[in-house]
Amino acid sequence: MTAPLLEVADLNAWYGKSHILHGVTFRIEANEIVSLLGRNGVGRSTTIKAVMGDVRPRGSIRFKGEEVAGLKPHETARRGLGYVPETRDIFPGLTVRQNLILGEKPGRANRRWTMADMFRIFPRLEERADTPGGVLSGGEQKMLAICRTLMGDPDLIMVDEPTEGLSPMMVEHMGRLLEEIARRGVAILLVEQKLTIALKISHRLYVMGHGRIVWEGAPAALETATDVRREWLEV
């Protein structure tokens, strides 16, 4: 049986003396969209930061069969793992085009994604190609952050709250983009607050509570699991 693209086992992480993650275990297969759900503060963002190397973890993180726990973020990225933080972290003084160019992984042939792809998916970015990233709207900056990560040609991207603060029309557009990314052979780990989009585009879901995975299943199963939604998701 083929090993998962990403396999995380018994992941623990701390901020100072605060123990945030308590044995988190999950997997992502190739081409899969997986959502990590839960209320604010349960450890979802910390989980993907630990996988990326922004937070020092304890446990096992195997990506494409290789142990990557403890690597620095740029070392993890070079192995094909992309990360789009909630804060976006674009270069505000550089233009849209320059931000995209900086995302390219040098020496990579047969790229899945080109700048033309980015401008086709998000025509607004082409319109603002020579505009500094810092003057874009919040939604445009999120588009730019995702597109810049794709320019590095990752095999998996982790996206933290991509629809936060977006209009309903932009949320719909973002959902279509994520589905297209998966169709092109890039797996997605999505941290998302909006249950509707997670249920619509995900192949599988994990629910977190108190720094642990408390439920796993298909979207259809979560729709009928009213007790799980009531205890771990609903405000």
Protein Blocks (a to p, Z undefined) as FASTA:
>chain_A
ZZdfbdcehiacdehjbcfbgoiacdddehiacddeddehilpmmmmmmmnopacceddd
deehiafehiafklmmmnopacddfklopafkbcfklmmmmmpcghiahifbdfklmmmm
mmmlmmmmmgcfklpcfklmmmmmmmmmmmnopabdcdehklgoiafklmmmmmmmmmmm
mmnopacddddfblmlmmmmpmbdcddeehiafbdcdfklmmmmmmlmmmmmpZZ
